[in-house]
């Protein structure tokens, strides 16, 4: 009886656990996860569209990797659906497409997985998914989240300046209108859930917001503060598609075992006037000049970052931040203070391409302040995605019934 109770408690705890993405080890680089876009970003796909995962292994072992796909609820707790209910075919399959790098100083193997494929023929239902990569020893290497939606609801998105006059210069508010001509939403305050994502960063996503009111068959969200984001600033960026010459954002280069690119020392921008500088909202794109296939012909380069800033007080750290590592904060992104030059410095091994990045301050509790260095300006251009989840009364899983997207380039009062 005691054994039964302990097993039941353990199973309940495990079943209700919220899924977290697992960061890769040092030898796994450039995880490019996307749908039908050029640059790597959070994949939000229409049901039936293809998904592409690409990554490099720098250990030179040509080892085998395997993938597993799991379905999740709106809140990223495990779904009750069995594998056969959401997947046609099989997962736990070896990634069969890989090539070794060509004409590069850094040797690596490039792995590519496209879904659907011969083994995993179709994902049947919409909702939250996680793809997990394992090695030959069945050890977890890394995982990534993605979403699949159906087009059964219309999602209107409008970006406004903050309605809170105290933050009107530093925040942006997302207004949402959800409607459907095909179906009626039963008890929407219980069955409808929304997630708002800024610049493809799930770490700062806002969820759990219910409709403010209903107008006919339209659900209206016009909150003052609940759907507001810090506006941030345009991302800094560099391009090193020609590894042998200083390009945009790069001050000078050097060659040792690998090429080394030294970026211009950046300045604090929170106290400077806002300047529009087009970016790709934190994403990146692998590219190399005169390369017919950048996936295997782009080389790896040591990128040297520096920021002119007084030393932060104890308990606060400075990090490099962007989608190049899925907005992960760890020891590799931590900047160290150089007392002789009065600057923070860091070096990262990155594949050639076009990269967006920014500097953020992290406190001892792990809270990220994206505006401490860059500032927050209502004019900043940001991308917003709104995912609408629906679980009808008696249903067993959360569908994503619509996707809305907007840019703050057209922001209004």
Helices and strands as residue ranges (DSSP letters): H 2-15, E 28-34, E 44-46, E 51-57, E 65-72, H 83-86, E 87-89, E 93-94, E 97-100, E 109-115, E 120-123, E 127-135, E 140-149, E 154-161, G 165-167, E 171-179, H 188-191, E 192-198, E 201-207, E 213-215, E 218-221, E 228-230, E 236-239, E 250-255, E 259-263, E 266-267, E 284-286, H 294-297, E 300-308, E 316-321, G 323-325, G 331-333, E 336-338, E 343-351, E 353-363, E 368-369, H 371-374, E 383-390, E 399-407, G 408-410
